Amino acid sequence: MFKRLFSLEWKSFFRSASLGKSIGLKILMGFLALYFIAAFLMFGIGLYPIIIEYFPGEEPLYLVNRWFLVWMVLELVYRFLLQNLPIMDIKPLMLLPIKKRKMVNFVLLKSLYSFFNFLPLLIIIPFGIFNIYKQTFSTGAIIAWMIAMIGLTLSVNYANFIIKKNFTDNIKALIPVVLSIAVIAILDYFKIFESSVWFGKGLNAILEFPLLALTPILIVIVFYKWNQKDLESKFYLDSTLKDEVKDANTNEFLWTRRFGDIAPYLQLDLKMIWRNKRPKTTVYISILFLAYGLIFYGNDAYQEMPAFFVFAGIFITGIFMINFGQFIPSWDAGYYPLIMAQNIPLKKYLTAKAGLITFSVVVLAILSTPYLYFGWKIFLINLICAVYNIGVNIPILLYAGSFNRKKIDLDKSPFMNYQGTGATQWIVGLPLLLMPLLIFWIINKFISFESALTVLFVLGVVGLILRNRAIGFIAQRYKGQKYAMIEGFKQSGE
Amino acid sequence: MITATNLTKKYNGTTVLNIEHLDIPTGQSMGLVGNNGAGKTTFFSMLLDLIQPTTGNIFNHEITVSQNEEWKEFTSSFIDESFLIGYLTPEEYFYFIGDLRKQNKADVDALLLTFEDFFHDEILGKRKYLRDLSKGNQKKVGIVAALIGSPKVIILDEPFANLDPTTQIRLKKIIKDLTAQKETTILISSHDLIHVTEVCERIVLLDKGDLVKDLMTSTATLDELETYFSKDLTLKEEA
């Protein structure tokens, strides 16, 4: 039976609509995974020599034990943010004659194969081997220690699921937990009660009495059983397996009325952004990226290369434009047939999108005014980049949108989420970011700073004047691609 | 008047729809029946220019649907959930469709008032997004939205499916009232032969993409359709 469940899992991976279509993305993800593997492995191998080098006289193993509690808390935090128990997948299996216990075990055991459990091994094993090689402790003691470490990692794995199950519905209930962790951390920091030291001493004891390594294993078993009980009791459609229903937010965005006949579309877009996780997070990210300029402006290395300031200016004032615009019209994929069959002229639809993005560029340009602190030049560059974004980059993005064929699930988080990403997103980045940079760089180099800025400004204004015609042209292009887009948006893919 | 001529749709060489000629006069209510894969939804999708015909054309009041968009002003439809916007409440959705069909809030409210019975107090004022409604209630919203702005042509794919019995009966009355004036052309597909023969004056039967029967509804129609759909069964029994 287990074999069959695993074969289902295997098929779901290889038969998913996305496989093969986005091979480029898979490669990118592969590289990211390789990067993390390499980083952790380097750290694991380097840990022993580093400690010897920077903390002479300390016993490396004791030092690691001393800080292990802190590591575990951090691990719990990032697991809490990133790792999920894939419980929804078993919903279709509920009706089949498979024992509950078996399915619960399957889900729980499957979680062991998570990348999160694999990475710590890359530190624990090389570090353990170093210790065995050094022979400060007996080989048996080190192996017991390694087993204990792996046990603790897996405990975190299962503890995370317990916490998630019981607290995600009710974030407020999490406050006492966070507070008590904070209290423990503060007591530790001010050396009133150093729990991390005591925890480390406990781990040191394993080296003397290797049989103590059984304790973490017992902890894993307890957590596993707890998860098992918990899941079995919640194995009903109406409790865990159902998404919760939220009370509707009824902000009408009536102020958009003043924009005349594109108002209904603007309202729809604003509601789409505020009521769905992915576009909403995109807005927050845009605000965070306002600080991006600090990397460039404060750094002496860039002072002689104002072209980089143009890059920063395009980015700061256009981050929402880029994040939101690259997925037009995939945001509306779920109801694209409605958009196509209803009385919606494509030109108006696109004009509304352009209007919304223009508005975002203006807002971000205003919010970026504190950069005046770094001098009027930077301020001026930002303003002119905003004009350029509005005039030139918005039509480019809308045009690129006609190549989009991939749906976006509005309710997924955008972090590490490449759904909807295809070749379009990579290719459009070039004209969007590099073209203004190149234009500026050439003119600045051969003529002057002022004329370079003037050219960007004029390009932006010309684009704005021609926008109506450009959008008419882009609408034709959308019309031509209509059937392929409807077909593509129907596919659910990653 | 809706006319389809020489209309075919092929996917990788397989013909899924093949209609040589079909006229639907203005004001007629036409029911489309057929088993799964008969081409009902394909026909509707082509009528709405959502998929491209391999050959042929559809004219909606003299407008070629794949070349000119003006038919959208007087045609409305509900095919499936992709015609709903999940993150809107039913009211917002109605007002949005109203905006598109040049109806102000008061017009939409007045129309919704006449559907109070149909909604059965499960749709309006519930502070719920469409995505959180049950399938049946979503369907109610989609059907009513298709009636906003007195369209000349209304296309409903499987309107009776997922509805509770009371709502099915109410929907039949709504459709009959709409067609009474002979001004609105209604196209309905259904698997429920009883409902469809009751509300439509004409039944078109598709089988694997071919138009095999075109009947003006009479008392004999239901029997004829039932005989047609059970023919495989009878053949087997005889053998």
Interface residues (C-beta under 8 A of the other chain):
Chain A: V245 K246 D247 A248 T250 E252 A263 P264 Q267 L268 K271 M272 R275 N276 G334 Y335 Y336 P337 L338 M340 A341 Q342 N343 I344 P345 L410 K482 Y483 I486 E487 K490
Chain B: L48 D49 L50 I51 Q52 E69 K72 E73 T75 S76 S77 I79 D80 S82 F83 L84 I85 G86 Y87 L88 T89 E92 F96 I97 D99 L100 R101 R127 K128 Y129 D132
